[in-house]
Amino acid sequence: MDWNALVQSVVWLLLIIDPLGNLPFFMAATHSKSSFERRQTFSLATFVAFLLMLIFILGGMTVLNLFKVTLADLQIAGGLLLLIIAVRIVLFGHWGIEEEQTSIVPLACPLLTGPGAITAALVLQATHGLALTMLAVVLSFAITWAVLMFGERLFALLGKTGSMVLAQVMALLLATIAIQFIRSGFSEAIRSIGI
């Protein structure tokens, strides 16, 4: 197993899933819940997001092949989506979740398993294979779950301002990954048509 590729894959997924940057939104969405209820909600959201990611990893390439979507197409589209999300976070401090929403759906998807994470997982699978991608996803979601389980303590330690600053830094890193996806996608598309 390529350990460098595994570490890089886990870091990419964590930057895109962004449990630390999403922590203020998770806390706001569950502000009326008790500590126990909040931890239950976070656990369920992480589990549902993980299952969604597995479904896309196991069946996503089949769907893409059905619609004749290439990996380069996916990299360009996913990179553009990631770039939009990163820019929204930098400019507005968030990328669109309403603080009043408390259901699993906005927490699990799109916050944890959104278009960027799905694209990254499919690109990683095409690049490094199923085994490495599955291990990277398992490790990423284990770390995400741990961050969310200690979310109240981390949020108290960082405070709202500290969490928002961290989200901005993560958004900048996310933008660099987005540009890398777009650049790789265009390079592959150009290479495939023989230019």
N, C-alpha and C positions, 0 to 999 in steps of 0.2 A: 504494500500500500504506500502511496505517495503521501507522506506525512505533511509536507509543505502544502500540497494541494488541499489536504483535509483542513489544515489550519486556515488557509486562505478562504476556503469555502465556508467554514464556520463564521469567520470574521465578516465575510460578505453578507451572509444570511442575518447575522446579528445586527449589522448596520442597517439592513433593510427592515427587519422585524422591529428593531429599535425599542427594546423593552424599557430602557432608561428614559429615552425621549418621550415615549408614550405614557410613562408613569403618571404625569400630571392629568392626562385625559382619563386614565383608568381611575385615578383617585376622585376626580370630579364626577365621573359617571356613577360612582358608587358612594358618593358622599353621605347618603342617607342610610346606608347599611351599617350593621355592626361589624366589628373586626372579623368575626367568624364568617358572617355572610359575605363580606368582601373577599376573604380568602377562598371561599367556595366559588364565588363568581369568577375570580381570577383563574382558579384551577380548571373550572369548566370551560372558560374561554380559551385557555391554552390547549386543553385537550381537543376541543372542537377545531381550533385552528390547525393543530397537528394533523388531525384526521383529514381535513380539507387538503392540506399540503400533500399527504400521502396519496389521496385520490388523484390529485393533479400529476404527481410524479409517476404513478403507475399507469394512468390513462391519458395524460396530457399529450404525449407525442402522437398517440393514435388519432386523437381529435385533430391535432395540427396537420398530420398527414392526410386525413380525410378532406380537409379544406385546402390542401396543397400549400400550407404555410411553411416556409423554410425557417431554419434556425436563425438565419440572418434577419428575416422579417421580424421574428420574435425579439431578437436582440435590439433592433432599432425601435420597435414599438414599446417594448418594456423599458428601454433606456429613456425614451421620451417621457413616458409616464413617471418614471423615477425622478427625472429632472423636474417635471412639473410639481411633484410632491415636495421635492427638496426646496424649490424656489418658494412655494407657498409657506413652508415651515419657516424659511429665513425671513420672508416678508411679513407674514401674518402671525407667526408663532404657533401655527397649527396647520393641518391640511384638510380640515373640513368636518370633523366629528362634532356633533352638537353635545354640549355638556349635559343636557337634560336626558339624553338617551342612556338607558341603563341595561338594555337587553344584551344578550350574548352576541347577537349578530354584529353590531358595530365593533364590539371588542375583539371577537374572534376573527371576523372578516368584515371590513377590510383592514382593521388596525394591525393584527398580527399576520394574517395570511391574506395579503392584498395582491394586486396585479404585479407589483415589483418583486415580492417574495416568490410568487408562482413563476414569474419569468426567470428569476435567478436560479430557482431549483431546476427548471427545465433546461436552462443553458448549462448548469453544472452537470446535469445528467448526460447531456449530449457530449460534453467535454471530458468528463472524468468517469462516467459510467454510473450505473445504478447503485452499486454497493457503497461507493464513496459518498454519493449524494445522500443516500438514506442515512448513513452514519452522521454526516454533517447536519442533516435536518434533526435527527434525534438529539445530538449534542446542543444544537442551537435552541431547540424548544426546551430542553432540560435547563439550560442557562436562563432562558426567558422565564420559565416557571419559577426558578429560584429567585430571580430578581423581583418578580411580582409577589412572591410569598413574603419577601422582606420589604415590600413596597412601602408600607406605612413607615417603617424605620428609615428607609432610604429617603423617602419624601420629607420626613421630619428633619433628617440630617442635611439634605440639600436645600430644602425649602422650595417654595414655588419659583423664586427667581433662579436659584441654582439649577433646578430641573429644566427651566426654560432655556438657560444658557447652554446646558448640556444638549438639549434638543437642537439648538442652533448649530453647535459644533458637529453633531451627528448628521444634520442635514447637509452641511458642507461636504462631509465625507461621502454621503449618499450621492450628492451631485457629481463627485468625481467618479464614482462607480457608474452612474448613469452615462456620463460621457464615454467611459471605457466601453460600455455595452454598445452605445451608438457607433462609436468608431470601429469596433470589432464587426458589428453588423454590416456597416457600409463596406468595410474592407472585404468581407466574405462575399457580399453581393456583387461587388465589382470583380472579384476574382472568379466568381461563378459564371459571369457573362463574358469573361475573357478580355476585359479592358485592361 
